Amino acid sequence: MTRDNRILEGMYRLMSLTRALDQVLGKHDGHWHGLEGEEAVMAAVYYGLRDTDVVAPHYRGAVTAALAKGADTRRLMAGFLGKTTAYHKGRHRSDVCGPPELNLIGLYGGSLGPPLGYAAGAALAAKLDGRDDVAVAVFGDGTSSRGDCHEAMNMAAVKSLPVVFVCQNNQIAISTPLDAGVGGPIAARAEGFGMPGIAVDGNDVLAMRDAMDGAIARARAGDGPTLIEAETYRVAGHFYSDTEDYRDAQEIARWRAKDPVARYRRFLIDEGVMSEAGMDALDAELVAEVDAAFTAAQADPVPTPETLDAEDVFAAEAAR
Ligand SMILES: Cc1ncc(C[n+]2csc(CCOP(=O)(O)OP(=O)(O)O)c2C)c(N)n1
């Protein structure tokens, strides 16, 4: 990666913001799907995309994707609370459905897998329009076993579509460990579709960024899709109220010692890019920003029952 301090700092900000979400939302919402341990993947994948690039994020990290695409924190927080001020006017949670106006594809039906096909469709649209925009489709290791995932990769390879597929392999799907749900290395599947597949240390934000840069450049140049498998670990429970009686505390401790944020902070200090005090101040500022946005959104109104009948249901209605 060519050294650019603006990018290095921007990725730190996104990692820190991701951690801030855990700190604030984990306090309020037992259904919040924690991000701890996977911040490097999210920062490297979502930082610096164009407004016109389309992203189908994995639900775990979708809020980071929205923030990276320029979403307003207050409106995202309103989306957790079902408020009318949210991007989806209180109809969809913002941790799974990012603002479509920012070119984010949401998990509207709640079914994991279909958004990969939608991302391939967005890439096909870019290709047909002659734009050099890309689509980024992110999914978990559990989701990688879905048929939709294979169909989307095959179509993208056949049509040489500008898609970057990123598997956020955090070693577990709810309580099913990787080796009980996935029959071989995920990156190796790419060969069967005729596209490059790369396995990357997902706790190394710089290695991830390198892989993303290469895959995005390839897609923009019209050379087709790439599959990146980011090897990381879900340090958090499946969600915050998870009792986690299905896994070993020592395994969690081993991975917590490989914390991607601490690792990147050491790099930034050693390279003189950011100071420890500067990063501490930024961390505190971002927690305060997310907390203030959440608190402010609590006072916003919820949708009234009359709006459920037809408002926003038909496209023609919205166009009037
Ligand atoms: C098609 C489908 N099957 C099952 C579920 C229920 N479900 C929600 S989260 C989840 C785990 C997905 O695991 P993975 O893709 O590895 O993502 P992770 O939670 O580890 O980030 C499952 C099975 C779903 N949402 N959609």
The ligand as an SDF file (V2000), in Angstrom:
LIG
                    3D

 26 27  0  0  0  0  0  0  0  0999 V2000
  -31.2090  -17.4830    5.2830 C   0  0  0  0  0  0  0  0  0  0  0  0
  -31.0530  -17.2520    6.7580 C   0  0  0  0  0  0  0  0  0  0  0  0
  -30.8750  -18.3140    7.5630 N   0  0  0  0  0  0  0  0  0  0  0  0
  -30.7360  -18.1400    8.9000 C   0  0  0  0  0  0  0  0  0  0  0  0
  -30.7850  -16.8770    9.4350 C   0  0  0  0  0  0  0  0  0  0  0  0
  -30.6550  -16.6830   10.9240 C   0  0  0  0  0  0  0  0  0  0  0  0
  -29.3530  -16.1380   11.2820 N   0  0  0  0  0  0  0  0  0  0  0  0
  -29.2190  -14.8340   11.6370 C   0  0  0  0  0  0  0  0  0  0  0  0
  -27.6450  -14.4340   11.9670 S   0  0  0  0  0  0  0  0  0  0  0  0
  -27.1040  -15.9750   11.6010 C   0  0  0  0  0  0  0  0  0  0  0  0
  -25.6400  -16.3380   11.6850 C   0  0  0  0  0  0  0  0  0  0  0  0
  -24.9610  -16.0450   10.4210 C   0  0  0  0  0  0  0  0  0  0  0  0
  -23.6290  -16.4130   10.5410 O   0  0  0  0  0  0  0  0  0  0  0  0
  -22.5080  -15.7010    9.7110 P   0  0  0  0  0  0  0  0  0  0  0  0
  -22.9290  -15.5530    8.3130 O   0  0  0  0  0  0  0  0  0  0  0  0
  -21.2520  -16.4600    9.9620 O   0  0  0  0  0  0  0  0  0  0  0  0
  -22.4400  -14.2550   10.3590 O   0  0  0  0  0  0  0  0  0  0  0  0
  -21.9810  -13.8140   11.8330 P   0  0  0  0  0  0  0  0  0  0  0  0
  -23.2400  -13.7650   12.6600 O   0  0  0  0  0  0  0  0  0  0  0  0
  -20.9960  -14.7960   12.3310 O   0  0  0  0  0  0  0  0  0  0  0  0
  -21.4050  -12.4650   11.6600 O   0  0  0  0  0  0  0  0  0  0  0  0
  -28.1550  -16.8110   11.2560 C   0  0  0  0  0  0  0  0  0  0  0  0
  -28.0270  -18.2430   10.9180 C   0  0  0  0  0  0  0  0  0  0  0  0
  -30.9740  -15.7780    8.5550 C   0  0  0  0  0  0  0  0  0  0  0  0
  -31.0340  -14.5240    8.9970 N   0  0  0  0  0  0  0  0  0  0  0  0
  -31.1100  -15.9900    7.2250 N   0  0  0  0  0  0  0  0  0  0  0  0
  1  2  1  0
  2  3  1  0
  2 26  2  0
  3  4  2  0
  4  5  1  0
  5  6  1  0
  5 24  2  0
  6  7  1  0
  7  8  2  0
  7 22  1  0
  8  9  1  0
  9 10  1  0
 10 11  1  0
 10 22  2  0
 11 12  1  0
 12 13  1  0
 13 14  1  0
 14 15  2  0
 14 16  1  0
 14 17  1  0
 17 18  1  0
 18 19  2  0
 18 20  1  0
 18 21  1  0
 22 23  1  0
 24 25  1  0
 24 26  1  0
M  CHG  1   7   1
M  END
$$$$
